[in-house]
Amino acid sequence: MRRLSSFFAKFLIGSTAITSLGFSGLASANGYAVANIGFGNVDTEIDNESDISYSAALGYQFHRQWYVEGGYISFIDTGNDEQSISSKGPYLALLGKASS
């Protein structure tokens, strides 16, 4: 039951964060914000662990085909008595848009 309540608490916090990002305006017309919520699952020989995954980032379009984006991503952060699994951290990305 504790796991289920933890899931709903994380889901509520994540949904609130996404909503606030969606309604906040950026100062620049070329800037943007993005947030994601998903589901992470890791299957090891000892156990099968799953957790909510999330990310949030700010980006800027500096050329018609190029963007720079920085943010934080958490794929999974869970554990039990036998093991702890964590995959999270900041990131910086250079993104390109295909031309046609």
MDTraj code that builds the backbone (N, CA, C; nanometers):
import mdtraj as md
import numpy as np

residues = "MET ARG ARG LEU SER SER PHE PHE ALA LYS PHE LEU ILE GLY SER THR ALA ILE THR SER LEU GLY PHE SER GLY LEU ALA SER ALA ASN GLY TYR ALA VAL ALA ASN ILE GLY PHE GLY ASN VAL ASP THR GLU ILE ASP ASN GLU SER ASP ILE SER TYR SER ALA ALA LEU GLY TYR GLN PHE HIS ARG GLN TRP TYR VAL GLU GLY GLY TYR ILE SER PHE ILE ASP THR GLY ASN ASP GLU GLN SER ILE SER SER LYS GLY PRO TYR LEU ALA LEU LEU GLY LYS ALA SER SER".split()
xyz = np.array([
    [0.0821, -0.1191, 0.0000],
    [0.0000, 0.0000, 0.0000],
    [0.0865, 0.1255, 0.0000],
    [0.2025, 0.1183, 0.0712],
    [0.2925, 0.2314, 0.0769],
    [0.3423, 0.2688, -0.0611],
    [0.3713, 0.1683, -0.1445],
    [0.4203, 0.1915, -0.2802],
    [0.3150, 0.2609, -0.3660],
    [0.1892, 0.2214, -0.3462],
    [0.0807, 0.2811, -0.4232],
    [0.0628, 0.4277, -0.3854],
    [0.0673, 0.4598, -0.2559],
    [0.0538, 0.5994, -0.2145],
    [0.1733, 0.6816, -0.2600],
    [0.2931, 0.6228, -0.2610],
    [0.4114, 0.6921, -0.3113],
    [0.3971, 0.7215, -0.4603],
    [0.3406, 0.6270, -0.5340],
    [0.3184, 0.6454, -0.6777],
    [0.2251, 0.7634, -0.7019],
    [0.1136, 0.7695, -0.6293],
    [0.0182, 0.8782, -0.6481],
    [0.0754, 1.0127, -0.6049],
    [0.1568, 1.0144, -0.4999],
    [0.2198, 1.1392, -0.4562],
    [0.3142, 1.1913, -0.5639],
    [0.3969, 1.1024, -0.6205],
    [0.4886, 1.1430, -0.7275],
    [0.4110, 1.1867, -0.8512],
    [0.3050, 1.1162, -0.8826],
    [0.2246, 1.1523, -0.9997],
    [0.1626, 1.2903, -0.9815],
    [0.1109, 1.3187, -0.8634],
    [0.0497, 1.4485, -0.8361],
    [0.1529, 1.5605, -0.8429],
    [0.2693, 1.5401, -0.7835],
    [0.3746, 1.6413, -0.7871],
    [0.4215, 1.6645, -0.9304],
    [0.4401, 1.5575, -1.0054],
    [0.4822, 1.5697, -1.1449],
    [0.3791, 1.6407, -1.2302],
    [0.2533, 1.6076, -1.2117],
    [0.1469, 1.6719, -1.2888],
    [0.1385, 1.8205, -1.2573],
    [0.1555, 1.8564, -1.1314],
    [0.1547, 1.9975, -1.0929],
    [0.2715, 2.0710, -1.1567],
    [0.3880, 2.0083, -1.1594],
    [0.5050, 2.0713, -1.2207],
    [0.4845, 2.0922, -1.3696],
    [0.4291, 1.9944, -1.4369],
    [0.4047, 2.0066, -1.5807],
    [0.3034, 2.1164, -1.6086],
    [0.1984, 2.1222, -1.5305],
    [0.0965, 2.2249, -1.5494],
    [0.1550, 2.3636, -1.5292],
    [0.2375, 2.3809, -1.4270],
    [0.2962, 2.5128, -1.4027],
    [0.3927, 2.5509, -1.5135],
    [0.4660, 2.4548, -1.5681],
    [0.5542, 2.4842, -1.6809],
    [0.4742, 2.5215, -1.8052],
    [0.3635, 2.4564, -1.8255],
    [0.2823, 2.4827, -1.9433],
    [0.2214, 2.6210, -1.9427],
    [0.1914, 2.6749, -1.8258],
    [0.1273, 2.8051, -1.8177],
    [0.2243, 2.9201, -1.7949],
    [0.3513, 2.8898, -1.7688],
    [0.4465, 2.9993, -1.7499],
    [0.5005, 3.0425, -1.8859],
    [0.5093, 3.1714, -1.9066],
    [0.5597, 3.2229, -2.0343],
    [0.7097, 3.2416, -2.0277],
    [0.7763, 3.2179, -2.1375],
    [0.9196, 3.2423, -2.1449],
    [0.9434, 3.3826, -2.1992],
    [1.0529, 3.4434, -2.1586],
    [1.0812, 3.5815, -2.1980],
    [1.1123, 3.5927, -2.3468],
    [1.1698, 3.4917, -2.4046],
    [1.2093, 3.4965, -2.5444],
    [1.1133, 3.4162, -2.6311],
    [1.0890, 3.4634, -2.7520],
    [1.0015, 3.3903, -2.8447],
    [1.0679, 3.2617, -2.8917],
    [1.2002, 3.2526, -2.8812],
    [1.2719, 3.1329, -2.9258],
    [1.2962, 3.0336, -2.8126],
    [1.2528, 3.0642, -2.6928],
    [1.2720, 2.9754, -2.5799],
    [1.1536, 2.8823, -2.5618],
    [1.1774, 2.7711, -2.4965],
    [1.0697, 2.6760, -2.4698],
    [1.1008, 2.5965, -2.3438],
    [0.9982, 2.5362, -2.2880],
    [1.0101, 2.4477, -2.1727],
    [0.9414, 2.3167, -2.2071],
    [0.9967, 2.2079, -2.1560],
    [0.9383, 2.0765, -2.1805],
    [0.9468, 1.9945, -2.0516],
    [0.8428, 1.9163, -2.0250],
    [0.8396, 1.8276, -1.9086],
    [0.7751, 1.6958, -1.9499],
    [0.8239, 1.5871, -1.8943],
    [0.7726, 1.4534, -1.9265],
    [0.7565, 1.3711, -1.8004],
    [0.6565, 1.2857, -1.8008],
    [0.6386, 1.1852, -1.6964],
    [0.6225, 1.0518, -1.7669],
    [0.6893, 0.9502, -1.7151],
    [0.6810, 0.8179, -1.7758],
    [0.6916, 0.7095, -1.6703],
    [0.7312, 0.5912, -1.7138],
    [0.7401, 0.4749, -1.6272],
    [0.8717, 0.4044, -1.6561],
    [0.9538, 0.3842, -1.5529],
    [1.0812, 0.3139, -1.5684],
    [1.0744, 0.1775, -1.5019],
    [1.1323, 0.0769, -1.5658],
    [1.1321, -0.0585, -1.5127],
    [1.2698, -0.1207, -1.5351],
    [1.3289, -0.1758, -1.4282],
    [1.4584, -0.2427, -1.4359],
    [1.4406, -0.3840, -1.3833],
    [1.4827, -0.4809, -1.4628],
    [1.4713, -0.6221, -1.4261],
    [1.6116, -0.6787, -1.4072],
    [1.6470, -0.7150, -1.2826],
    [1.7778, -0.7729, -1.2537],
    [1.7598, -0.9181, -1.2107],
    [1.8711, -0.9848, -1.1847],
    [1.8635, -1.1236, -1.1385],
    [1.8016, -1.1336, -0.9998],
    [1.8150, -1.0299, -0.9204],
    [1.7652, -1.0311, -0.7824],
    [1.6185, -0.9922, -0.7751],
    [1.5798, -0.8878, -0.8480],
    [1.4463, -0.8320, -0.8311],
    [1.4046, -0.7562, -0.9562],
    [1.2785, -0.7193, -0.9600],
    [1.2230, -0.6368, -1.0668],
    [1.1724, -0.5087, -1.0019],
    [1.2308, -0.3941, -1.0361],
    [1.1944, -0.2662, -0.9761],
    [1.1349, -0.1738, -1.0816],
    [1.0362, -0.0946, -1.0419],
    [0.9772, 0.0042, -1.1318],
    [0.9498, 0.1316, -1.0537],
    [0.9474, 0.2431, -1.1256],
    [0.9288, 0.3727, -1.0624],
    [0.8821, 0.4726, -1.1682],
    [0.8326, 0.5853, -1.1232],
    [0.7942, 0.6940, -1.2122],
    [0.9223, 0.7570, -1.2666],
    [0.9272, 0.7823, -1.3976],
    [1.0390, 0.8563, -1.4559],
    [0.9882, 0.9944, -1.4962],
    [1.0762, 1.0924, -1.4893],
    [1.0358, 1.2287, -1.5214],
    [1.1551, 1.3089, -1.5719],
    [1.1258, 1.4164, -1.6418],
    [1.2295, 1.5096, -1.6850],
    [1.1679, 1.6474, -1.7040],
    [1.2514, 1.7470, -1.6927],
    [1.2116, 1.8851, -1.7174],
    [1.3317, 1.9566, -1.7783],
    [1.3065, 2.0420, -1.8775],
    [1.4169, 2.1096, -1.9451],
    [1.3731, 2.2455, -1.9977],
    [1.4716, 2.3303, -2.0173],
    [1.4533, 2.4584, -2.0841],
    [1.5414, 2.4575, -2.2079],
    [1.4917, 2.5135, -2.3157],
    [1.5679, 2.5149, -2.4392],
    [1.5591, 2.6481, -2.5094],
    [1.6490, 2.6656, -2.6058],
    [1.6520, 2.7890, -2.6831],
    [1.6864, 2.7566, -2.8283],
    [1.6094, 2.8098, -2.9215],
    [1.6348, 2.7931, -3.0646],
    [1.7246, 2.9088, -3.1087],
    [1.8526, 2.8771, -3.1378],
    [1.9454, 2.9824, -3.1751],
    [1.9645, 2.9942, -3.3264],
    [1.9100, 2.8992, -3.4017],
    [1.9132, 2.8993, -3.5482],
    [1.7865, 2.8295, -3.5931],
    [1.7442, 2.8492, -3.7170],
    [1.6176, 2.7893, -3.7596],
    [1.6178, 2.6368, -3.7519],
    [1.7358, 2.5742, -3.7520],
    [1.7426, 2.4281, -3.7438],
    [1.8145, 2.3765, -3.6192],
    [1.8627, 2.4627, -3.5304],
    [1.9425, 2.4179, -3.4169],
    [1.8880, 2.4710, -3.2848],
    [1.8910, 2.3847, -3.1845],
    [1.8425, 2.4155, -3.0499],
    [1.9481, 2.3713, -2.9486],
    [1.9531, 2.4387, -2.8364],
    [2.0312, 2.3928, -2.7221],
    [1.9319, 2.3750, -2.6074],
    [1.9475, 2.2644, -2.5336],
    [1.8519, 2.2302, -2.4289],
    [1.9264, 2.1769, -2.3082],
    [1.8859, 2.2187, -2.1907],
    [1.9446, 2.1690, -2.0666],
    [1.8342, 2.1394, -1.9673],
    [1.8543, 2.0343, -1.8903],
    [1.7509, 1.9990, -1.7944],
    [1.7948, 1.8904, -1.6987],
    [1.6981, 1.8294, -1.6366],
    [1.7192, 1.7219, -1.5396],
    [1.6309, 1.6051, -1.5786],
    [1.6879, 1.4835, -1.5700],
    [1.6119, 1.3639, -1.6055],
    [1.6334, 1.2568, -1.4986],
    [1.5267, 1.1874, -1.4653],
    [1.5326, 1.0764, -1.3701],
    [1.4616, 0.9573, -1.4330],
    [1.5389, 0.8566, -1.4724],
    [1.4801, 0.7366, -1.5318],
    [1.4200, 0.6457, -1.4256],
    [1.4960, 0.6218, -1.3177],
    [1.4478, 0.5371, -1.2084],
    [1.5281, 0.5704, -1.0830],
    [1.4637, 0.5680, -0.9680],
    [1.5280, 0.5933, -0.8400],
    [1.4492, 0.5178, -0.7340],
    [1.4841, 0.3928, -0.7138],
    [1.4094, 0.3074, -0.6222],
    [1.5037, 0.2057, -0.5588],
    [1.4547, 0.1334, -0.4632],
    [1.5364, 0.0324, -0.3982],
    [1.4565, -0.0494, -0.2995],
    [1.5219, -0.1519, -0.2479],
    [1.4626, -0.2361, -0.1450],
    [1.5736, -0.2764, -0.0478],
    [1.5527, -0.3792, 0.0329],
    [1.6529, -0.4213, 0.1314],
    [1.7792, -0.4766, 0.0662],
    [1.7673, -0.5316, -0.0535],
    [1.8800, -0.5978, -0.1186],
    [1.9588, -0.5095, -0.2139],
    [1.8929, -0.4112, -0.2753],
    [1.9620, -0.3301, -0.3756],
    [1.8969, -0.1932, -0.3891],
    [1.9730, -0.1020, -0.4467],
    [1.9234, 0.0317, -0.4763],
    [1.9575, 0.0629, -0.6216],
    [1.8604, 0.1125, -0.6965],
    [1.8792, 0.1416, -0.8384],
    [1.8495, 0.2892, -0.8607],
    [1.9441, 0.3586, -0.9257],
    [1.9256, 0.5006, -0.9500],
    [1.9884, 0.5384, -1.0839],
    [1.9133, 0.6120, -1.1634],
    [1.9633, 0.6645, -1.2902],
    [1.8993, 0.8011, -1.3091],
    [1.9756, 0.9056, -1.2731],
    [1.9212, 1.0407, -1.2787],
    [2.0355, 1.1407, -1.2871],
    [2.0026, 1.2631, -1.3328],
    [2.1031, 1.3676, -1.3362],
    [2.0728, 1.4750, -1.4376],
    [2.1559, 1.5803, -1.4384],
    [2.1364, 1.6895, -1.5336],
    [2.1870, 1.6496, -1.6727],
    [2.1397, 1.7202, -1.7751],
    [2.1894, 1.6963, -1.9102],
    [2.1898, 1.8250, -1.9904],
    [2.2726, 1.8267, -2.0931],
    [2.2817, 1.9363, -2.1880],
    [2.2827, 1.8737, -2.3265],
    [2.1972, 1.9229, -2.4164],
    [2.1851, 1.8620, -2.5485],
    [2.1867, 1.9681, -2.6587],
    [2.2483, 1.9329, -2.7684],
    [2.2426, 2.0119, -2.8902],
    [2.1519, 1.9358, -2.9856],
    [2.0403, 1.9971, -3.0254],
    [1.9399, 1.9298, -3.1056],
    [1.9295, 1.9944, -3.2429],
    [1.9152, 1.9109, -3.3460],
    [1.8990, 1.9607, -3.4816],
    [1.7677, 1.9147, -3.5394],
    [1.7095, 1.9984, -3.6232],
    [1.5832, 1.9671, -3.6894],
    [1.6156, 1.9338, -3.8344],
    [1.5621, 1.8241, -3.8840],
    [1.5861, 1.7844, -4.0225],
    [1.5199, 1.8818, -4.1184],
    [1.5872, 1.9064, -4.2273],
    [1.5282, 1.9956, -4.3287],
    [1.4688, 1.9128, -4.4419],
    [1.3750, 1.9717, -4.5151],
    [1.3167, 1.9001, -4.6283],
    [1.3102, 1.9905, -4.7491],
])
top = md.Topology()
chain = top.add_chain()
for i, resn in enumerate(residues, 1):
    res = top.add_residue(resn, chain, resSeq=i)
    for name in ("N", "CA", "C"):
        top.add_atom(name, md.element.get_by_symbol(name[0]), res)
traj = md.Trajectory(xyz[None], top)
